Amino acid sequence: MKGAGYATVINLVPKSHENPLSNEDKILNSIGIRYIYLPVVFTNPKHDDFDSVVDALESRDDYRIWVRC
């Protein structure tokens, strides 16, 4: 990911989701990628979830941001 120019990952997947990636934050931080965790209940997303994602996207001036969902 870093080699492809990504500097930030925003993870929307709740920890209760099937097959979560454990220690994702530590792994990414160790290679210099900022990790933002904003879990969204996909069966019941809220407007606040959307606002949080938009705020996170707008707060970063990174060229590339990877959003996982």
TORVOKOL-945757 format. One record per residue: residue in one letter; z, y, x of N, C-alpha, C, O in turn. Coordinates in steps of 0.2 Angstrom, whole numbers, plus 5000, padded with zeros to 4 digits. Last residue first. Example, Ala and Ser with C-alpha at 12.3 -4.5 7.8 and 13.67 -1.06 7.14 Angstrom:
res:s n.Z:5035 n.Y:4989 n.X:5064 ca.Z:5036 ca.Y:4995 ca.X:5068 c.Z:5039 c.Y:5000 c.X:5064 o.Z:5040 o.Y:5006 o.X:5067
res:a n.Z:5039 n.Y:4972 n.X:5066 ca.Z:5039 ca.Y:4978 ca.X:5062 c.Z:5039 c.Y:4984 c.X:5066 o.Z:5042 o.Y:4983 o.X:5071
END
This chain:
res:c n.Z:5018 n.Y:4994 n.X:4929 ca.Z:5020 ca.Y:4993 ca.X:4922 c.Z:5018 c.Y:4986 c.X:4920 o.Z:5020 o.Y:4984 o.X:4914
res:r n.Z:5018 n.Y:5006 n.X:4942 ca.Z:5018 ca.Y:4999 ca.X:4940 c.Z:5021 c.Y:4998 c.X:4933 o.Z:5026 o.Y:5001 o.X:4931
res:v n.Z:5008 n.Y:5018 n.X:4950 ca.Z:5013 ca.Y:5017 ca.X:4944 c.Z:5012 c.Y:5009 c.X:4942 o.Z:5007 o.Y:5007 o.X:4940
res:w n.Z:5007 n.Y:5026 n.X:4965 ca.Z:5006 ca.Y:5019 ca.X:4962 c.Z:5011 c.Y:5019 c.X:4956 o.Z:5017 o.Y:5019 o.X:4957
res:i n.Z:4999 n.Y:5040 n.X:4970 ca.Z:5005 ca.Y:5037 ca.X:4967 c.Z:5004 c.Y:5031 c.X:4963 o.Z:4999 o.Y:5031 o.X:4959
res:r n.Z:4992 n.Y:5050 n.X:4983 ca.Z:4992 ca.Y:5044 ca.X:4979 c.Z:4999 c.Y:5041 c.X:4977 o.Z:5003 o.Y:5040 o.X:4981
res:y n.Z:4997 n.Y:5062 n.X:4988 ca.Z:4990 ca.Y:5061 ca.X:4986 c.Z:4989 c.Y:5055 c.X:4982 o.Z:4985 o.Y:5056 o.X:4977
res:d n.Z:5012 n.Y:5070 n.X:4983 ca.Z:5008 ca.Y:5064 ca.X:4986 c.Z:5001 c.Y:5064 c.X:4984 o.Z:5000 o.Y:5065 o.X:4978
res:d n.Z:5020 n.Y:5078 n.X:4977 ca.Z:5013 ca.Y:5081 ca.X:4979 c.Z:5010 c.Y:5076 c.X:4984 o.Z:5005 o.Y:5078 o.X:4987
res:r n.Z:5029 n.Y:5076 n.X:4963 ca.Z:5027 ca.Y:5073 ca.X:4969 c.Z:5020 c.Y:5077 c.X:4971 o.Z:5016 o.Y:5078 o.X:4967
res:s n.Z:5032 n.Y:5080 n.X:4950 ca.Z:5037 ca.Y:5082 ca.X:4956 c.Z:5034 c.Y:5080 c.X:4962 o.Z:5037 o.Y:5082 o.X:4968
res:e n.Z:5023 n.Y:5075 n.X:4942 ca.Z:5022 ca.Y:5082 ca.X:4943 c.Z:5027 c.Y:5084 c.X:4949 o.Z:5025 o.Y:5089 o.X:4952
res:l n.Z:5028 n.Y:5062 n.X:4940 ca.Z:5022 ca.Y:5063 ca.X:4943 c.Z:5021 c.Y:5070 c.X:4945 o.Z:5018 o.Y:5071 o.X:4951
res:a n.Z:5041 n.Y:5064 n.X:4935 ca.Z:5040 ca.Y:5061 ca.X:4941 c.Z:5034 c.Y:5062 c.X:4944 o.Z:5033 o.Y:5063 o.X:4950
res:d n.Z:5037 n.Y:5070 n.X:4922 ca.Z:5041 ca.Y:5074 ca.X:4927 c.Z:5040 c.Y:5071 c.X:4934 o.Z:5040 o.Y:5075 o.X:4939
res:v n.Z:5030 n.Y:5059 n.X:4917 ca.Z:5026 ca.Y:5065 ca.X:4918 c.Z:5030 c.Y:5070 c.X:4923 o.Z:5027 o.Y:5072 o.X:4928
res:v n.Z:5041 n.Y:5051 n.X:4915 ca.Z:5036 ca.Y:5049 ca.X:4920 c.Z:5032 c.Y:5055 c.X:4922 o.Z:5030 o.Y:5056 o.X:4927
res:s n.Z:5049 n.Y:5058 n.X:4906 ca.Z:5052 ca.Y:5056 ca.X:4913 c.Z:5046 c.Y:5054 c.X:4918 o.Z:5046 o.Y:5056 o.X:4924
res:d n.Z:5041 n.Y:5059 n.X:4895 ca.Z:5043 ca.Y:5065 ca.X:4899 c.Z:5045 c.Y:5063 c.X:4906 o.Z:5044 o.Y:5067 o.X:4910
res:f n.Z:5041 n.Y:5045 n.X:4892 ca.Z:5035 ca.Y:5048 ca.X:4893 c.Z:5036 c.Y:5055 c.X:4898 o.Z:5033 o.Y:5056 o.X:4903
res:d n.Z:5054 n.Y:5043 n.X:4888 ca.Z:5051 ca.Y:5039 ca.X:4893 c.Z:5045 c.Y:5043 c.X:4896 o.Z:5044 o.Y:5043 o.X:4902
res:d n.Z:5055 n.Y:5052 n.X:4877 ca.Z:5059 ca.Y:5054 ca.X:4883 c.Z:5056 c.Y:5050 c.X:4889 o.Z:5056 o.Y:5052 o.X:4895
res:h n.Z:5049 n.Y:5045 n.X:4868 ca.Z:5045 ca.Y:5051 ca.X:4870 c.Z:5049 c.Y:5053 c.X:4877 o.Z:5045 o.Y:5056 o.X:4881
res:k n.Z:5050 n.Y:5027 n.X:4871 ca.Z:5052 ca.Y:5033 ca.X:4868 c.Z:5048 c.Y:5039 c.X:4871 o.Z:5046 o.Y:5039 o.X:4877
res:p n.Z:5044 n.Y:5011 n.X:4867 ca.Z:5044 ca.Y:5016 ca.X:4871 c.Z:5046 c.Y:5023 c.X:4867 o.Z:5045 o.Y:5024 o.X:4862
res:n n.Z:5047 n.Y:4997 n.X:4863 ca.Z:5050 ca.Y:5002 ca.X:4860 c.Z:5050 c.Y:5008 c.X:4864 o.Z:5055 o.Y:5011 o.X:4866
res:t n.Z:5041 n.Y:4987 n.X:4871 ca.Z:5041 ca.Y:4986 ca.X:4864 c.Z:5043 c.Y:4992 c.X:4860 o.Z:5043 o.Y:4992 o.X:4854
res:f n.Z:5044 n.Y:4991 n.X:4884 ca.Z:5038 ca.Y:4992 ca.X:4881 c.Z:5037 c.Y:4991 c.X:4874 o.Z:5032 o.Y:4993 o.X:4871
res:v n.Z:5056 n.Y:5001 n.X:4889 ca.Z:5056 ca.Y:4995 ca.X:4885 c.Z:5049 c.Y:4996 c.X:4881 o.Z:5048 o.Y:5000 o.X:4877
res:v n.Z:5055 n.Y:5006 n.X:4906 ca.Z:5053 ca.Y:5008 ca.X:4899 c.Z:5053 c.Y:5001 c.X:4895 o.Z:5050 o.Y:4996 o.X:4897
res:p n.Z:5063 n.Y:5013 n.X:4920 ca.Z:5062 ca.Y:5007 ca.X:4916 c.Z:5060 c.Y:5010 c.X:4909 o.Z:5063 o.Y:5014 o.X:4906
res:l n.Z:5060 n.Y:5020 n.X:4933 ca.Z:5060 ca.Y:5023 ca.X:4927 c.Z:5059 c.Y:5017 c.X:4921 o.Z:5053 o.Y:5017 o.X:4919
res:y n.Z:5062 n.Y:5022 n.X:4950 ca.Z:5063 ca.Y:5017 ca.X:4945 c.Z:5064 c.Y:5021 c.X:4938 o.Z:5069 o.Y:5024 o.X:4937
res:i n.Z:5053 n.Y:5026 n.X:4964 ca.Z:5056 ca.Y:5029 ca.X:4958 c.Z:5056 c.Y:5023 c.X:4953 o.Z:5051 o.Y:5021 o.X:4951
res:y n.Z:5052 n.Y:5026 n.X:4981 ca.Z:5052 ca.Y:5022 ca.X:4975 c.Z:5056 c.Y:5025 c.X:4970 o.Z:5062 o.Y:5028 o.X:4971
res:r n.Z:5041 n.Y:5030 n.X:4995 ca.Z:5047 ca.Y:5032 ca.X:4990 c.Z:5046 c.Y:5028 c.X:4984 o.Z:5041 o.Y:5027 o.X:4981
res:i n.Z:5039 n.Y:5022 n.X:5009 ca.Z:5036 ca.Y:5023 ca.X:5003 c.Z:5042 c.Y:5025 c.X:4998 o.Z:5047 o.Y:5021 o.X:4998
res:g n.Z:5043 n.Y:5017 n.X:5022 ca.Z:5041 ca.Y:5024 ca.X:5021 c.Z:5038 c.Y:5026 c.X:5014 o.Z:5035 o.Y:5031 o.X:5014
res:i n.Z:5047 n.Y:5004 n.X:5023 ca.Z:5040 ca.Y:5006 ca.X:5026 c.Z:5038 c.Y:5013 c.X:5024 o.Z:5032 o.Y:5015 o.X:5025
res:s n.Z:5059 n.Y:5004 n.X:5016 ca.Z:5059 ca.Y:5003 ca.X:5023 c.Z:5052 c.Y:5004 c.X:5027 o.Z:5052 o.Y:5004 o.X:5033
res:n n.Z:5055 n.Y:5007 n.X:5003 ca.Z:5059 ca.Y:5012 ca.X:5007 c.Z:5058 c.Y:5011 c.X:5015 o.Z:5058 o.Y:5015 o.X:5019
res:l n.Z:5051 n.Y:4994 n.X:4999 ca.Z:5046 ca.Y:5000 ca.X:5000 c.Z:5049 c.Y:5006 c.X:5004 o.Z:5045 o.Y:5009 o.X:5008
res:i n.Z:5062 n.Y:4987 n.X:5000 ca.Z:5056 ca.Y:4985 ca.X:5004 c.Z:5052 c.Y:4991 c.X:5005 o.Z:5049 o.Y:4992 o.X:5010
res:k n.Z:5071 n.Y:4993 n.X:4992 ca.Z:5073 ca.Y:4993 ca.X:4999 c.Z:5067 c.Y:4991 c.X:5003 o.Z:5066 o.Y:4994 o.X:5008
res:d n.Z:5064 n.Y:4992 n.X:4979 ca.Z:5066 ca.Y:4998 ca.X:4982 c.Z:5067 c.Y:4998 c.X:4989 o.Z:5065 o.Y:5002 o.X:4993
res:e n.Z:5064 n.Y:4978 n.X:4978 ca.Z:5058 ca.Y:4982 ca.X:4979 c.Z:5059 c.Y:4988 c.X:4982 o.Z:5055 o.Y:4991 o.X:4986
res:n n.Z:5074 n.Y:4969 n.X:4976 ca.Z:5074 ca.Y:4973 ca.X:4982 c.Z:5068 c.Y:4977 c.X:4983 o.Z:5066 o.Y:4979 o.X:4989
res:s n.Z:5064 n.Y:4958 n.X:4966 ca.Z:5071 ca.Y:4960 ca.X:4968 c.Z:5070 c.Y:4964 c.X:4975 o.Z:5065 o.Y:4962 o.X:4979
res:l n.Z:5054 n.Y:4960 n.X:4953 ca.Z:5053 ca.Y:4960 ca.X:4960 c.Z:5060 c.Y:4962 c.X:4963 o.Z:5062 o.Y:4968 o.X:4962
res:p n.Z:5055 n.Y:4949 n.X:4939 ca.Z:5056 ca.Y:4956 ca.X:4942 c.Z:5056 c.Y:4955 c.X:4950 o.Z:5057 o.Y:4950 o.X:4952
res:n n.Z:5050 n.Y:4939 n.X:4929 ca.Z:5048 ca.Y:4939 ca.X:4936 c.Z:5049 c.Y:4946 c.X:4939 o.Z:5044 o.Y:4949 o.X:4942
res:e n.Z:5052 n.Y:4948 n.X:4914 ca.Z:5051 ca.Y:4941 ca.X:4917 c.Z:5048 c.Y:4942 c.X:4924 o.Z:5043 o.Y:4947 o.X:4925
res:h n.Z:5063 n.Y:4961 n.X:4913 ca.Z:5057 ca.Y:4958 ca.X:4912 c.Z:5056 c.Y:4952 c.X:4916 o.Z:5059 o.Y:4951 o.X:4921
res:s n.Z:5075 n.Y:4967 n.X:4916 ca.Z:5076 ca.Y:4961 ca.X:4911 c.Z:5069 c.Y:4958 c.X:4910 o.Z:5068 o.Y:4953 o.X:4907
res:k n.Z:5072 n.Y:4978 n.X:4922 ca.Z:5074 ca.Y:4973 ca.X:4926 c.Z:5075 c.Y:4966 c.X:4922 o.Z:5075 o.Y:4961 o.X:4925
res:p n.Z:5056 n.Y:4985 n.X:4916 ca.Z:5064 ca.Y:4984 ca.X:4916 c.Z:5066 c.Y:4978 c.X:4920 o.Z:5062 o.Y:4973 o.X:4920
res:v n.Z:5044 n.Y:4994 n.X:4925 ca.Z:5046 ca.Y:4988 ca.X:4922 c.Z:5053 c.Y:4987 c.X:4922 o.Z:5057 o.Y:4988 o.X:4927
res:l n.Z:5039 n.Y:5006 n.X:4931 ca.Z:5041 ca.Y:5006 ca.X:4924 c.Z:5044 c.Y:5000 c.X:4921 o.Z:5046 o.Y:5000 o.X:4915
res:n n.Z:5040 n.Y:5013 n.X:4946 ca.Z:5041 ca.Y:5007 ca.X:4943 c.Z:5043 c.Y:5008 c.X:4936 o.Z:5049 o.Y:5010 o.X:4935
res:i n.Z:5030 n.Y:5022 n.X:4957 ca.Z:5035 ca.Y:5023 ca.X:4951 c.Z:5034 c.Y:5016 c.X:4947 o.Z:5029 o.Y:5014 o.X:4945
res:v n.Z:5029 n.Y:5025 n.X:4974 ca.Z:5028 ca.Y:5020 ca.X:4968 c.Z:5033 c.Y:5021 c.X:4963 o.Z:5039 o.Y:5023 o.X:4964
res:t n.Z:5021 n.Y:5035 n.X:4986 ca.Z:5026 ca.Y:5034 ca.X:4980 c.Z:5024 c.Y:5028 c.X:4976 o.Z:5018 o.Y:5028 o.X:4974
res:a n.Z:5011 n.Y:5034 n.X:4994 ca.Z:5017 ca.Y:5037 ca.X:4997 c.Z:5023 c.Y:5036 c.X:4992 o.Z:5029 o.Y:5037 o.X:4994
res:y n.Z:4996 n.Y:5026 n.X:4998 ca.Z:5001 ca.Y:5027 ca.X:4993 c.Z:5007 c.Y:5029 c.X:4997 o.Z:5010 o.Y:5026 o.X:5002
res:g n.Z:4986 n.Y:5023 n.X:5007 ca.Z:4987 ca.Y:5030 ca.X:5006 c.Z:4993 c.Y:5031 c.X:5001 o.Z:4994 o.Y:5037 o.X:4999
res:a n.Z:4984 n.Y:5010 n.X:5011 ca.Z:4979 ca.Y:5013 ca.X:5006 c.Z:4981 c.Y:5020 c.X:5004 o.Z:4977 o.Y:5023 o.X:5000
res:g n.Z:4995 n.Y:5008 n.X:5019 ca.Z:4988 ca.Y:5009 ca.X:5023 c.Z:4983 c.Y:5011 c.X:5018 o.Z:4978 o.Y:5014 o.X:5020
res:k n.Z:5004 n.Y:5006 n.X:5009 ca.Z:5005 ca.Y:5012 ca.X:5014 c.Z:4998 c.Y:5013 c.X:5017 o.Z:4996 o.Y:5019 o.X:5018
res:m n.Z:5000 n.Y:4994 n.X:5004 ca.Z:5000 ca.Y:5000 ca.X:5000 c.Z:5000 c.Y:5006 c.X:5004 o.Z:4996 o.Y:5011 o.X:5003
END
